[in-house]
């Protein structure tokens, strides 16, 4: 009860403080001559948000970059030594390969399945469409840790002599195959692909909803014109509809791409990075929180930051392109 009251108090005080701040700013601006007040009003109202962004995001980012050139305790400058050690380590190269596999597989599969389910959902009646899309979107409401727990039971390995409880091994037994410790099989990075399935399951509902909205926004006149010209269903979809929702597909792709670049919870909950399943975000967690290596941990997160920034720029450009198309 105490935590609930504290949370409610924080919300009320935060809202009151925000209102008070902007009320004071508005009063101060109104004291200026009219020609200056109109010029500075928007800048003054953006100032608190800008200060928060600088304090919470920009300053810690630069501090992390500085720490990446420090030793383990963050007190001695060592130059690019941390980066040299990372890129000279076979383990870290394996981590980068895992990250690139996540990048190559998860966004593409998520968008492809989103297109498939969106197209199928738009072909059934309104009631069936709602039920279908609700069922597919439902996993989106589950946290990554909860989803990891669900899928861990699907992949669980039970030693011989005990009742089988894992879905995947139950299927294997039904086919006459032996049970396998799936999350420990790193041959062909099979366990990494099994972890990817969790994210696809979680994100395909989001992909479907956004893409479905994009498909429904395609002018019916263009579709009808293609049908009159003799185009079949596949040709209408891939040559008429898909080109018109390209920006929507790109937006979903980049959003999922940024998500998988930062994937952490699933690796932590299911394998803790063991059996060659480690990724950059979890490597940072291990270096900083488990090993207290400030310099190497900061170098890892700086590399992750450098990989994510171009994707964020691409996302912003995609959103702006969508706005101009409207």
MOHU-V514248 format. One record per backbone hydrogen bond with DSSP energy under -1.0 kcal/mol. CO is the residue of the C=O (numbers start at 1). NH is the residue of the N-H. If there is no record, write none. Layout:
BEGIN
co->{CO | CO}
nh->{NH | NH}
END
This chain:
BEGIN
co->{1 | 2 | 3 | 4 | 5 | 6 | 7 | 8 | 9 | 10 | 11 | 12 | 13 | 14 | 15 | 16 | 17 | 18 | 19 | 20 | 21 | 22 | 23 | 24 | 25 | 26 | 29 | 33 | 34 | 36 | 37 | 40 | 41 | 42 | 43 | 46 | 47 | 48 | 49 | 50 | 51 | 52 | 53 | 53 | 54 | 57 | 58 | 59 | 60 | 61 | 62 | 63 | 64 | 66 | 67 | 69 | 71 | 71 | 72 | 76 | 78 | 80 | 81 | 82 | 83 | 84 | 86 | 89 | 90 | 91 | 92 | 93 | 94 | 95 | 96 | 97 | 98 | 99 | 100 | 101 | 102 | 105 | 106 | 107 | 108 | 109 | 110 | 111 | 112 | 113 | 114 | 115 | 116 | 117 | 118 | 120 | 125 | 126 | 127 | 128 | 129 | 130 | 131 | 132 | 133 | 134 | 137 | 138 | 139 | 143 | 144 | 145 | 146 | 147 | 148 | 149 | 151 | 154 | 159 | 166 | 167 | 168 | 169 | 170 | 171 | 172 | 173 | 180 | 181 | 182 | 185 | 186 | 187 | 189 | 190 | 191 | 192 | 193 | 196 | 197 | 198 | 199 | 200 | 203 | 204 | 205 | 206 | 207 | 208 | 209 | 210 | 211 | 212 | 215 | 219 | 220 | 221 | 222 | 223 | 224 | 225 | 226 | 227 | 232 | 233 | 234 | 235 | 236 | 236 | 237 | 242 | 245 | 246 | 247 | 248 | 249 | 250 | 251 | 252 | 253 | 254 | 255 | 256 | 257 | 260 | 264 | 265 | 266 | 267 | 267 | 271 | 279 | 280 | 281 | 282 | 283 | 284 | 285 | 285 | 286 | 287 | 292 | 293 | 294 | 295 | 296 | 297 | 298 | 299 | 300 | 301 | 302 | 303 | 304 | 305 | 308 | 309 | 310 | 311 | 312 | 313 | 314 | 315 | 316 | 317 | 318 | 319 | 320 | 321 | 322}
nh->{5 | 6 | 7 | 8 | 9 | 10 | 11 | 12 | 13 | 14 | 15 | 16 | 17 | 18 | 19 | 20 | 21 | 22 | 23 | 24 | 25 | 26 | 27 | 28 | 29 | 30 | 32 | 37 | 38 | 40 | 41 | 44 | 45 | 46 | 47 | 50 | 51 | 52 | 53 | 54 | 55 | 56 | 57 | 58 | 59 | 61 | 62 | 63 | 64 | 65 | 66 | 67 | 68 | 69 | 70 | 78 | 74 | 295 | 294 | 71 | 81 | 84 | 85 | 86 | 87 | 88 | 89 | 93 | 94 | 95 | 96 | 97 | 98 | 99 | 100 | 101 | 102 | 103 | 104 | 105 | 106 | 109 | 110 | 111 | 112 | 113 | 114 | 115 | 116 | 117 | 118 | 119 | 120 | 121 | 122 | 123 | 129 | 130 | 131 | 132 | 133 | 134 | 135 | 136 | 137 | 138 | 140 | 141 | 142 | 147 | 148 | 149 | 150 | 151 | 152 | 153 | 155 | 168 | 162 | 170 | 171 | 172 | 173 | 174 | 175 | 177 | 176 | 182 | 184 | 185 | 191 | 189 | 190 | 193 | 194 | 195 | 196 | 197 | 200 | 201 | 202 | 203 | 204 | 207 | 208 | 209 | 210 | 211 | 212 | 213 | 214 | 215 | 216 | 218 | 223 | 224 | 225 | 226 | 227 | 228 | 229 | 231 | 230 | 236 | 237 | 238 | 239 | 240 | 241 | 242 | 245 | 249 | 250 | 251 | 252 | 253 | 254 | 255 | 256 | 257 | 258 | 259 | 260 | 261 | 263 | 268 | 269 | 270 | 271 | 272 | 274 | 283 | 284 | 285 | 286 | 287 | 288 | 289 | 290 | 291 | 293 | 294 | 297 | 298 | 299 | 300 | 301 | 302 | 303 | 304 | 305 | 306 | 307 | 308 | 309 | 312 | 313 | 314 | 315 | 316 | 317 | 318 | 319 | 320 | 321 | 322 | 323 | 324 | 325 | 326}
END
